[in-house]
Amino acid sequence: MAKKSNLTKLDQKNEILSQHQGSVRKLIDAIVDPQSFVETDAFFGKSDVEDAKGEGVVTGFAYIGDKPVCIAAQNATVLGGALGKAHADKILRAIRRAVDNGFDFVSLIDSAGAKIDDGLDALDGYAEILAEMSVLRCSATHFAVVTGNAVGLMGVFAASSDFLFLNETAALAATSPYVVAAKAGLEKPACELLGDEAHAANGKAVEFGYSDLSEVREAILSINAFISDEPVDTDDDPNRIEPALNDNLSADALLEAVADDRYYLELFGRFAPQTVTALASVNGIPVAVIVDNADENHPKLNGQSMRKIKNFVRIADQYGLPLVHFVDCEGLDACLKCEQKGLAVKAAKLVDALAQYSAPHIAVVSGAATGFGYTAFCSKALGVDYVFAFPEATVGILPARTAVAAFMKEEMLASALDPEQARATLEASYQKHAANPFEAAKSGKIDNIIEPAHIRPHLASILKLASEGGAL
């Protein structure tokens, strides 16, 4: 009997692959540049043509915006994406290619957890992947895209990424979401209990939700532009003036005023909204921007805001981005329960992240910088390189109303004015003599006081100086 040629076997395998990997290929194609994906390890770990049906993960090279990436995409049509030893080895080879080449790594995750039949070998496979992720983190960026579920140790793997995307039907959990729901006495879909909205609202891991993979592609393109060592292409005038800022200092207004082409990419937008964190560029220079979105109801930092700022600062420092912080903070929002939950510990971790910041750090006092708000965000002793302030800002130990209420009760009582007038007079006096930014500037605590409308030209100049190695 004549032996079948290898070509016939190859044709058979390609036919089977096209049947079982069609959906995975569509997911990959939705993110990468057209016709750029090249598969690797197509036959890895397979001893027979029919084993092609067990291709639980597809790996390869591709380009996203002409930038090379390595990809590993799980195929949930094979055993629910369960990770066995061969599956893990294939992902591991893809990660190591990314490490060896200095390429970014994109993982498309849809997994129900470990393959039970592989026993401890499957768990060792997870351990090898997680260990290699710590190596990857030092050399490249990992974009994890959960397209179905990331359950068990695959959830841990997803959470170890630099930027994590969940769609509206996905779930992320370190254990079975169904077991967790049962223990809580709930009968809701996993995506409602442990999906994008749940994680984003708690500030846990998820930077981006998405409904279509084209959104993931656009976000990756924007992130890569902002974390690159190369200037961002823009024709926006670095000397653009924003007169409207003199009357409106909202977070959106400030970000649009300073960002090139008025475009910025917000991270963690659904968590602790009283603080806004975003990536942008100013005069083509990528920057990380924090805006204290304070109002009369949220003038102080709480534990969530501190955690958000700390996480964002760590990300920005990882990529060497200059940090621009629009400060409007009257200190810490303290209460007994907050202190019992570790307010001091959270403050210490935030201060540590800021003190270790290695790139240029610029503060703009747009509202108040008092107490902890000044020390953590404006003090040169903690590493801030340059401090602007707007003319109406408050800079001091305490905000005026707090200082008057705490230390000037006798003066209020002794005043011939009615209590409200007396309070207003004392607050104005305190603001003028003890919390005026001009007083802080006289002692060198603040470098310059400018009208809000002119913040973009000033930032553009100082960032250009810093990018050329100038000492601020």
C-alpha positions in Angstrom: 0.0 0.0 0.0 1.3 3.4 -0.9 2.2 5.7 2.0 0.4 9.0 2.1 2.6 12.0 1.4 3.3 14.6 4.0 1.6 17.1 1.8 -1.6 15.2 2.1 -1.3 15.2 5.8 -0.6 18.9 5.8 -3.7 19.6 3.8 -5.7 17.4 6.2 -4.4 19.4 9.2 -4.9 22.7 7.6 -8.6 21.8 6.9 -9.1 20.7 10.5 -7.4 23.9 11.8 -9.6 26.1 9.7 -12.6 24.4 11.2 -11.6 24.6 14.8 -9.7 27.9 14.9 -11.9 30.1 12.7 -13.3 32.1 15.6 -9.9 32.6 17.2 -8.4 33.8 13.9 -11.2 36.4 13.6 -10.4 37.6 17.1 -6.7 38.0 16.3 -7.5 39.7 12.9 -9.7 42.2 14.6 -6.7 43.5 16.7 -3.7 43.2 14.4 -2.8 45.0 11.2 -4.3 43.4 8.1 -2.6 40.2 6.8 0.2 40.6 9.4 -0.4 37.5 11.6 2.1 34.7 11.2 1.4 31.5 13.2 4.1 29.8 15.2 4.3 26.3 16.7 1.3 25.2 14.6 2.3 21.6 15.0 3.8 21.9 18.5 3.1 18.9 20.8 1.0 17.1 18.2 1.8 13.5 17.2 -1.1 13.0 14.8 -3.2 14.9 12.3 -6.4 14.3 14.2 -4.7 15.9 17.3 -5.1 19.2 15.5 -8.6 19.3 16.9 -7.0 19.8 20.3 -5.4 23.2 19.4 -6.5 25.0 22.5 -4.2 28.0 21.9 -3.0 29.7 18.7 0.3 31.6 18.9 2.3 33.8 16.5 3.7 37.1 15.5 1.8 40.1 14.1 1.9 43.9 13.9 -0.3 46.5 15.6 0.2 49.9 14.1 3.5 48.6 12.5 4.8 47.6 15.9 5.7 43.9 16.2 3.9 41.8 18.9 3.8 38.2 20.0 0.3 36.7 20.4 -1.2 33.8 22.3 -5.0 33.3 21.8 -7.0 30.7 23.6 -9.5 28.6 21.7 -12.5 28.1 24.0 -14.1 25.7 21.5 -11.5 23.1 22.7 -12.3 21.9 26.2 -13.6 25.3 27.2 -10.1 26.7 26.9 -8.9 24.6 29.8 -5.2 24.9 30.3 -3.1 21.7 30.2 0.6 21.2 30.1 1.0 21.3 26.3 -1.3 24.3 26.2 0.8 26.0 28.9 4.1 25.1 27.1 2.8 26.7 23.9 1.9 30.0 25.7 5.3 29.9 27.5 7.1 29.7 24.2 5.2 32.7 22.9 6.0 34.7 26.0 9.7 33.8 25.7 9.7 34.9 22.1 8.4 38.3 23.3 11.1 38.5 25.9 13.9 37.5 23.6 12.9 39.9 20.9 11.7 42.8 23.1 8.3 42.6 21.5 5.0 43.4 23.3 2.8 40.5 24.2 -0.9 40.2 23.5 -3.0 37.5 25.1 -6.5 36.7 24.2 -8.0 34.8 27.1 -11.1 32.6 27.3 -10.5 29.8 29.8 -12.5 27.8 32.3 -9.3 27.1 34.3 -6.9 24.1 34.5 -7.3 20.8 32.6 -8.1 18.4 35.4 -6.7 15.4 33.5 -3.2 16.9 33.5 -3.2 17.2 37.3 -0.1 18.9 38.9 1.5 19.2 35.4 -1.2 21.8 34.6 -0.5 23.7 37.8 3.3 23.7 37.1 2.4 25.0 33.6 0.7 28.0 35.2 3.7 28.5 37.5 6.1 28.6 34.6 3.9 31.1 32.7 3.5 33.4 35.8 7.3 33.3 36.5 8.0 34.3 32.9 5.5 37.1 33.1 7.7 38.8 35.7 10.6 38.6 33.2 8.4 40.1 30.4 7.3 43.0 32.6 10.9 44.2 32.7 11.3 44.4 28.9 7.9 44.8 27.2 4.2 45.4 27.7 1.5 42.8 28.2 -1.9 43.6 26.9 -4.4 41.0 28.2 -7.8 40.8 26.4 -10.5 38.7 28.1 -12.9 37.6 25.4 -14.9 35.2 27.5 -13.8 34.2 30.9 -10.5 34.3 32.8 -11.1 31.9 35.7 -8.7 30.4 38.3 -5.0 30.9 37.7 -5.8 32.2 34.2 -7.5 35.0 36.0 -4.3 35.6 38.0 -2.4 35.6 34.7 -4.7 38.2 33.2 -4.4 40.4 36.3 -0.6 40.3 36.0 -0.8 42.2 32.7 0.1 45.8 32.2 -3.2 46.7 30.6 -6.3 44.6 31.0 -9.4 44.6 28.8 -12.7 42.9 29.6 -15.8 42.8 27.4 -19.3 43.2 28.7 -19.9 39.4 28.9 -16.6 38.4 30.4 -15.7 37.4 34.0 -12.5 37.6 35.8 -12.0 35.5 39.0 -9.2 33.8 40.8 -11.6 31.0 41.7 -14.8 29.7 40.2 -17.3 32.5 40.0 -20.1 30.0 40.4 -18.7 28.8 43.7 -18.3 32.3 44.9 -21.8 33.2 43.9 -23.2 30.1 45.6 -21.4 31.0 48.8 -22.9 34.5 48.6 -26.3 33.1 48.0 -26.6 34.8 44.7 -27.9 33.5 41.4 -26.6 36.0 38.9 -24.5 35.6 35.7 -20.7 35.6 36.3 -20.3 38.7 34.2 -22.6 40.7 36.5 -20.8 39.5 39.7 -17.2 39.5 38.5 -17.2 41.3 35.2 -16.0 44.5 33.8 -18.3 46.8 35.7 -17.7 45.1 39.0 -13.9 45.2 38.8 -13.7 48.7 37.3 -15.9 50.1 40.0 -13.6 48.7 42.7 -10.4 49.8 41.0 -9.3 46.2 40.5 -7.0 45.5 37.6 -9.3 46.5 34.7 -8.3 49.6 32.8 -10.6 49.2 29.9 -14.0 47.7 29.1 -14.9 47.1 25.5 -17.8 45.9 23.3 -15.9 45.5 20.1 -12.3 44.4 19.5 -11.7 47.4 17.3 -11.9 49.5 20.5 -9.1 47.3 22.0 -7.0 47.9 18.9 -7.5 51.7 19.1 -6.6 51.7 22.8 -3.4 49.7 22.2 -2.4 52.1 19.5 -3.0 55.1 21.8 -1.2 53.5 24.7 1.8 52.6 22.5 2.0 56.2 21.3 2.0 57.6 24.8 4.5 55.1 26.3 6.9 55.2 23.4 10.3 56.9 23.6 9.4 58.6 20.3 7.6 62.0 20.1 3.9 61.9 19.4 3.1 63.3 16.0 1.0 66.5 16.3 0.6 69.9 14.6 -1.1 71.4 17.7 0.4 74.8 18.7 2.4 74.4 21.9 1.6 78.1 22.7 -2.2 77.6 22.4 -4.0 79.8 24.9 -7.2 78.7 26.7 -9.1 81.8 28.0 -12.0 79.6 29.0 -9.8 78.0 31.7 -9.9 81.2 33.7 -13.6 80.5 34.4 -13.7 76.7 34.2 -11.1 74.4 35.9 -13.0 71.1 35.5 -10.9 68.0 34.9 -12.1 67.8 31.2 -11.3 71.4 30.6 -7.8 71.1 32.0 -7.0 68.0 30.2 -8.3 69.3 26.8 -6.4 72.5 27.3 -3.0 71.0 27.8 -3.2 67.8 25.7 -2.1 67.9 22.0 -5.1 68.0 19.7 -7.2 68.0 22.9 -6.9 64.2 23.0 -6.2 62.1 26.1 -6.7 58.5 27.2 -8.2 58.1 30.6 -7.2 55.1 32.7 -9.3 53.7 35.6 -12.1 56.1 34.7 -14.9 54.4 36.5 -13.0 54.1 39.8 -12.7 57.0 42.3 -13.9 59.6 39.8 -12.9 62.4 42.1 -9.4 61.8 40.7 -8.8 61.6 37.0 -5.7 59.8 35.6 -4.9 60.0 31.9 -2.2 59.6 29.3 -1.6 62.4 26.9 1.1 64.4 25.1 2.1 68.0 25.3 4.1 69.4 22.4 4.6 65.9 21.2 6.1 64.8 24.6 4.1 61.8 26.2 3.0 62.6 29.8 1.0 61.1 32.6 -1.6 63.5 34.0 -3.4 63.5 37.3 -6.3 65.9 37.9 -7.8 66.2 41.3 -11.4 66.5 40.3 -12.3 68.0 43.7 -15.5 69.8 44.6 -17.1 71.1 47.8 -18.2 67.5 48.5 -14.9 65.9 47.8 -12.1 68.3 48.7 -10.0 65.7 50.4 -8.3 62.4 49.5 -9.9 59.1 50.5 -8.4 55.6 50.4 -9.7 54.9 46.9 -8.2 58.1 45.4 -4.9 57.3 47.0 -4.8 53.8 45.7 -5.8 55.1 42.2 -3.0 57.7 42.2 -0.5 55.2 43.5 -1.3 52.6 40.8 -1.2 55.2 38.1 2.1 56.6 39.3 3.7 53.2 39.3 2.5 52.7 35.7 3.9 56.1 34.6 7.2 55.5 36.4 7.6 52.2 34.7 7.6 53.9 31.3 9.5 57.0 32.3 6.7 59.4 31.6 6.9 63.0 33.0 4.2 63.4 35.6 1.9 66.5 35.6 -0.4 66.8 38.6 -3.2 69.4 38.8 -3.5 69.6 42.6 -6.7 70.5 44.3 -6.6 68.7 47.7 -7.2 69.8 51.2 -5.6 66.8 52.8 -6.9 63.4 53.9 -10.5 62.5 54.4 -10.2 61.0 57.8 -12.8 59.3 60.0 -12.5 56.5 62.6 -13.6 53.8 60.1 -11.1 55.1 57.5 -8.3 55.0 60.0 -9.2 51.5 61.1 -9.1 50.4 57.4 -5.5 51.6 57.1 -5.7 55.2 55.9 -2.2 55.8 57.2 -0.9 52.7 55.4 -2.5 53.8 52.1 -1.0 57.3 52.5 2.4 55.8 53.2 2.3 53.7 50.1 1.3 56.7 48.0 4.1 58.8 49.4 6.6 56.0 48.7 5.5 55.8 45.1 5.8 59.5 44.7 9.2 59.7 46.5 10.6 57.1 44.2 9.3 58.7 41.0 12.3 58.8 38.6 10.9 61.0 35.7 10.3 64.7 35.9 7.4 65.6 38.3 5.5 68.8 37.8 2.8 70.1 40.1 0.2 72.7 39.2 -1.8 74.0 42.1 -5.2 74.6 40.5 -7.2 74.8 43.7 -5.9 73.9 47.1 -2.7 72.3 48.3 -3.0 72.1 52.0 -1.8 69.6 54.6 -1.1 66.2 53.1 -2.2 67.6 49.7 0.8 70.0 49.8 3.3 67.5 51.3 2.6 64.6 49.0 1.9 66.5 45.7 3.8 69.8 45.8 6.8 69.5 48.2 10.2 69.6 46.5 11.5 67.8 49.6 9.5 64.8 48.3 10.9 65.0 44.8 8.6 67.4 42.9 10.8 69.2 40.4 8.7 72.2 39.4 5.6 73.8 40.9 3.2 76.2 39.2 0.2 77.8 40.9 -2.9 79.6 39.7 -3.4 83.1 41.3 -6.5 82.0 43.3 -5.0 78.9 44.7 -4.6 78.1 48.3 -1.3 76.9 49.6 -0.7 76.3 53.3 -1.0 74.1 56.3 -4.9 74.3 56.4 -7.6 75.6 54.2 -9.0 79.0 55.3 -12.3 77.8 56.6 -10.7 75.0 58.7 -8.1 77.3 60.2 -10.7 79.9 61.2 -13.0 77.3 62.7 -10.2 75.6 64.6 -8.1 78.5 65.8 -10.0 81.8 65.5 -13.2 81.2 67.4 -12.4 83.9 69.9 -11.8 86.5 67.2 -15.1 85.6 65.6 -17.0 85.9 68.9 -15.2 89.2 69.7 -16.1 90.7 66.3 -18.7 93.4 66.0 -19.9 91.8 62.8 -22.5 89.1 62.6 -21.0 85.6 62.7 -21.1 84.9 59.0 -19.5 88.2 58.1 -16.9 87.7 60.8 -16.1 84.3 59.5 -15.8 85.6 55.9 -13.5 88.4 57.0 -11.2 86.1 59.0 -11.0 83.6 56.2 -10.1 86.3 53.7 -7.4 87.6 56.0 -6.0 84.0 56.5 -6.1 83.4 52.8 -4.2 86.6 52.1 -1.5 86.3 54.8 -1.1 82.5 55.4 -2.4 80.6 52.4 -1.6 82.9 49.5 0.4 81.3 46.7 2.5 84.5 46.3 3.7 84.1 49.9 4.7 80.5 49.2 6.5 81.7 46.0 8.6 84.2 48.0 10.2 81.3 49.9 10.8 79.3 46.8 8.1 76.7 47.5 6.4 77.7 44.2 8.4 78.4 41.1 5.8 80.4 39.1 2.3 81.8 39.4 0.4 82.0 36.1 -3.1 82.6 34.7 -4.9 79.2 34.0 -5.3 80.2 30.3 -1.5 80.1 29.9 -0.8 76.7 31.4 -0.2 74.8 28.1 2.6 77.1 26.8 4.3 77.0 30.2 4.0 73.2 30.4 5.2 72.8 26.9 8.4 74.8 27.6 9.2 73.1 30.9 8.6 69.6 29.4 10.8 70.4 26.4 13.6 71.6 28.8 13.3 68.4 30.8 13.3 66.2 27.7 16.6 67.7 26.7 18.1 66.9 30.0 17.7 70.3 31.6 17.6 70.5 35.4 14.2 71.9 36.6 
